[in-house]
Amino acid sequence: LNIRPASSTAILSATVEEAATFADPSRYLSDHPKNNVPPHIAALVGRGLHTRPDHPIGIIRAKIQEYFASLPDEYIVYDA
């Protein structure tokens, strides 16, 4: 979920290959000492839980979108 002001000049682009890279759970698993993503959380990546209205992540996403929709400025929601 990426929310930006409608007046923003930022151009967002992602190829299918880049999207697949973000959806790869192994991307978030490493032996780096600052890695705090446990394997069971990394396994949830790419399942689209944020798009399910009855899932807790989907509920939080909806609340965030409602908040930005209530502001006087117009915001555009980019969903990855």
Backbone bond lengths (Angstrom), bond angles and torsions (degrees), N, CA, C in turn:
res aa  C-N    CA-C-N  psi(-1)  N-CA   C-N-CA  omega(-1)  CA-C   N-CA-C  phi
1 L - - - 1.448 - - 1.513 107.27 -
2 N 1.298 116.42 124.38 1.456 121.69 -179.66 1.515 106.98 -132.83
3 I 1.322 116.58 116.26 1.469 121.11 -178.05 1.513 108.02 -111.75
4 R 1.324 116.08 125.43 1.460 121.84 179.91 1.514 109.96 -132.98
5 P 1.329 115.47 149.31 1.466 117.97 174.83 1.525 110.45 -59.87
6 A 1.310 116.63 143.64 1.460 121.30 -179.12 1.525 110.98 -61.55
7 S 1.317 117.33 -26.48 1.455 120.73 -178.64 1.522 112.49 -83.49
8 S 1.324 117.73 -1.53 1.461 121.80 -178.84 1.519 109.98 -65.12
9 T 1.314 116.08 140.70 1.462 120.30 179.39 1.517 111.57 -94.85
10 A 1.316 117.06 3.60 1.465 120.19 -180.00 1.518 109.82 -66.83
11 I 1.297 115.66 136.98 1.457 121.46 178.05 1.517 107.41 -108.26
12 L 1.312 116.03 123.32 1.447 121.10 -179.74 1.513 109.26 -103.68
13 S 1.304 115.17 130.36 1.449 118.68 175.38 1.513 108.53 -146.54
14 A 1.296 115.42 142.44 1.454 120.95 177.86 1.517 108.05 -146.59
15 T 1.288 115.16 135.10 1.450 119.11 177.07 1.516 108.37 -85.86
16 V 1.311 116.26 166.62 1.458 120.96 178.02 1.528 109.34 -61.55
17 E 1.319 115.92 -36.12 1.459 120.34 179.48 1.527 111.08 -63.61
18 E 1.348 117.40 -42.03 1.461 120.73 178.10 1.520 110.81 -64.77
19 A 1.321 117.44 -40.07 1.461 120.90 178.87 1.521 110.47 -63.81
20 A 1.320 116.74 -39.81 1.461 120.53 178.40 1.522 110.86 -65.02
21 T 1.336 117.39 -34.43 1.455 120.94 178.29 1.518 110.73 -64.10
22 F 1.322 117.89 -42.56 1.455 120.80 179.06 1.521 111.54 -68.01
23 A 1.325 118.08 -29.47 1.457 121.87 -178.94 1.524 112.89 -82.35
24 D 1.314 118.43 -4.96 1.458 122.42 -179.20 1.529 109.37 -81.92
25 P 1.341 118.17 112.76 1.466 120.40 -177.70 1.528 113.66 -60.20
26 S 1.318 117.71 -29.48 1.466 119.47 -178.78 1.527 111.57 -66.34
27 R 1.336 116.78 -19.22 1.467 120.91 178.17 1.527 111.05 -62.02
28 Y 1.315 116.95 -29.29 1.458 121.71 -175.08 1.524 113.61 -97.10
29 L 1.325 116.93 -2.75 1.454 120.81 179.45 1.515 109.67 -103.95
30 S 1.296 116.42 125.83 1.460 120.53 177.51 1.516 108.70 -154.23
31 D 1.313 115.57 167.27 1.462 121.12 177.73 1.518 111.50 -91.75
32 H 1.330 116.31 8.72 1.458 119.81 -179.26 1.533 109.14 -64.03
33 P 1.331 117.30 136.47 1.475 119.52 -177.16 1.532 114.33 -62.62
34 K 1.321 118.40 -20.70 1.473 120.71 179.78 1.531 112.64 -94.50
35 N 1.324 117.31 3.88 1.459 120.13 177.96 1.522 109.15 -74.47
36 N 1.320 116.89 125.15 1.459 120.37 -179.80 1.529 112.16 -121.28
37 V 1.331 117.05 22.74 1.461 120.81 179.30 1.529 108.25 -101.04
38 P 1.324 117.26 107.73 1.463 119.15 178.80 1.532 110.63 -72.32
39 P 1.327 117.24 155.42 1.468 120.87 -177.47 1.532 113.84 -56.00
40 H 1.335 118.38 -36.55 1.467 118.72 -178.22 1.526 111.73 -69.25
41 I 1.311 118.62 -26.58 1.464 121.43 175.44 1.529 109.68 -78.31
42 A 1.324 117.10 -42.47 1.469 120.78 178.43 1.524 110.84 -60.37
43 A 1.324 117.56 -32.75 1.465 121.21 179.59 1.529 112.36 -66.62
44 L 1.324 118.23 -18.75 1.464 121.80 -179.97 1.527 112.62 -83.58
45 V 1.322 117.43 -12.33 1.463 121.86 -178.70 1.525 109.60 -64.91
46 G 1.322 115.46 136.72 1.460 120.86 176.54 1.514 114.52 88.90
47 R 1.320 118.18 1.38 1.464 121.15 -179.10 1.519 112.91 -90.54
48 G 1.320 117.77 -7.54 1.461 120.97 177.50 1.518 113.62 68.86
49 L 1.317 117.25 31.54 1.459 120.39 -178.87 1.522 112.01 -60.98
50 H 1.323 116.87 -28.62 1.471 120.24 -179.66 1.522 112.33 -70.57
51 T 1.322 117.92 -14.18 1.463 120.66 -179.85 1.531 112.54 -93.67
52 R 1.318 117.26 -5.60 1.466 121.13 179.22 1.531 109.23 -90.11
53 P 1.334 117.21 117.31 1.467 119.80 -174.89 1.534 114.13 -64.18
54 D 1.331 118.32 -22.43 1.459 120.45 -178.27 1.534 113.11 -96.28
55 H 1.318 117.73 -1.39 1.470 121.36 179.16 1.539 108.65 -87.81
56 P 1.345 118.13 143.76 1.478 119.45 -179.62 1.526 114.05 -53.74
57 I 1.324 117.99 -38.10 1.466 120.29 177.84 1.531 109.96 -67.02
58 G 1.332 117.20 -38.00 1.458 121.23 177.47 1.521 112.08 -66.31
59 I 1.330 116.20 -35.43 1.465 120.85 178.09 1.528 110.19 -66.68
60 I 1.336 116.64 -43.87 1.472 120.91 177.72 1.520 110.03 -62.82
61 R 1.325 116.72 -43.24 1.471 121.14 178.65 1.529 110.50 -58.39
62 A 1.337 116.63 -45.01 1.469 120.87 -179.97 1.527 110.89 -62.34
63 K 1.337 117.09 -41.11 1.467 120.61 178.84 1.530 111.21 -63.08
64 I 1.333 116.56 -41.00 1.470 120.51 178.55 1.524 109.73 -63.75
65 Q 1.329 116.87 -44.10 1.465 120.05 179.38 1.531 110.97 -64.66
66 E 1.327 117.28 -39.46 1.466 120.40 177.75 1.524 110.79 -62.29
67 Y 1.326 116.04 -40.18 1.465 119.88 179.64 1.528 110.48 -61.48
68 F 1.331 116.99 -49.64 1.461 119.53 -178.57 1.525 111.44 -67.10
69 A 1.326 117.70 -31.40 1.467 120.65 177.20 1.530 111.24 -68.09
70 S 1.346 117.06 -26.19 1.465 120.24 -179.16 1.528 113.10 -81.25
71 L 1.315 117.98 -10.73 1.462 121.43 -179.74 1.527 110.32 -77.25
72 P 1.326 117.22 154.76 1.465 119.65 -178.32 1.540 113.24 -67.84
73 D 1.326 117.87 -28.44 1.463 120.22 177.92 1.522 110.04 -80.07
74 E 1.312 116.28 151.31 1.461 120.86 178.07 1.521 109.06 -87.09
75 Y 1.327 116.58 132.01 1.456 122.70 178.22 1.521 109.86 -120.17
76 I 1.312 114.84 146.02 1.454 121.54 177.45 1.516 107.75 -108.28
77 V 1.318 116.83 133.54 1.462 122.06 179.65 1.522 108.44 -99.86
78 Y 1.319 115.45 124.02 1.448 122.26 175.82 1.514 106.99 -107.13
79 D 1.303 116.73 119.83 1.451 121.07 -177.65 1.519 109.73 -105.45
80 A 1.321 115.45 125.05 1.470 119.61 179.98 1.495 110.60 -95.50
